[in-house]
């Protein structure tokens, strides 16, 4: 719509419907997913599941694709459950229950709100985190840091993303020639949820 009006735009995240568009900035979801999966495997996990969301956003799509490729490369049976984005609490609980029915020993949960549902269902079933189940989330937040146990999380560096988005927009306005896309490096913060004694 903005392109049709001649308005320069830079998006946070890739528009999956416009693969050729170079005007976007995003945290490197593929790299961060591989980093988390390697961390969980390094902590001893052999059956690693992913609990994500059924939504057409590039951040989720890239994470899910990387998970499929990583499990295939390692010869691990993929366990991918997608929650509905419209009924957050009930969807989180039902998707968490479905994941735990597969009895994985680790789960990567890109969105924080799904991790809360996973921890709740795990407690109800007597599944200890991290004793029985390692958990990591794809977004660092106050909730991740203060969860019980504190959750291993990916720092997406939103400040750097915002700076790069403004810089790319200024470049687009002044120069007009593509200088993107730009991927923002991420950092993993290991915490108690994925560290066994």
C-alpha positions, 0 to 999 in steps of 0.5 A: 500500500505504501509503495503504491503511494510512493511512501518509503518504508522499512519494516521490522521483519521480512514480509513473507509475501514479498520475498524480493523486498530488501527494505527490512531489518530483523533479529537473525531468527535462523541463527538464534534458533540454531544457537538455542538448539545447539545449547540444548543438545550440549546440555544433554537433550536428545529429543528436542521439541519446538513449541511455536505459533501458527502465524505468517510472520518471518521470525516464526517461519525462519525459526521453524524452518531452521528447526526442521533443518537442524533436526534432519541434520542431526537425525532427530525426530522433529516434534513441532507443535503450533499454537493458535495465535487468537486464543492465547491462554487456552491455546498455550495450555493445549499446545503445551499439553500436546508437546509434553505428550511426546515426552521430549527432554527439551523444548524451544519456545520462540514466543514467551507467552507459550513458555508460561503455558508450558511451565504451568502444564509441566508443573501440573504433570510433575515434570521438573524443569530443568531436571526432566525437561530443559526449556529455552525461549526466543525472547529475553524479557523481565518475565523470562528472567523472573520466571520459576525457574528463570528461563534461558532466553535469546536477547534479540537486541531491540535497540540495535534493531530500532537503530538499524531500521531508522538508519536504513529508512534514512538511507532509503529516503536519501539514496533510494538504492537498496542497502539491506536487508540487515540481520541483527546478531543475537545473544543467548543467556543461559539460565536455570531452565536449561542447566542441569546440575 
